[in-house]
Amino acid sequence: MQQWEYASVPLIPHSIAEILNNWGEDGWELVQVYVPGDVPGTIALFKRAKQ
């Protein structure tokens, strides 16, 4: 059975592409971007298969 690991990463507006590309190069897949209602900022959620 496939197992996954997850990461939540804050996105900095002037570095979004760089952040997403760096995580992608490390094998992480972007699954969601959201703005939490209780704190400022934007969060990216990633997943990748456990090794």
N, C-alpha and C positions, 0 to 999 in steps of 0.2 A: 504494500500500500504506500502510495506517495505521501511523504510528509513535507510540510512547508515551514519556512521561517519567515518572519515578518519584521518590517522596520517602519517607523514613523519618522519623517524628516521635515523640519521646518523649511519652507521655501522663502528665500530672500529675493525680493522682486527684481533686482538688477542682475541676479545670477541664476535664474530659473533654468535656462537651457544647460548651463554648465553643471548644475547640480543633477539634473535628470540624466544627462549624458554620462557623468561619472558613475552614478549608481547603475545605469544600464550596462556600462562596460564591465562592471563587477558581477553581472548576471542577475541583477534585480529587475523585476518587471513592475512597472507602475500600475497599480490597481484602482487607486482613487485619489482625488485631490479634494480637500474640503476646508471650509472655514469654520472652526469651532465657535459656538455662540458665546462661550464663557471667557475666552482669551483672545487677544488680537493675533492676527497672522493667518497664514495658510499652511496647511500640513499635507504632505504627500505620503501615501501609504504604498509600500512596496512588498513584493513577495518573491521568493525563489525557492527552488527545491533544496531540501536539506541534503548535505553531502554525506 
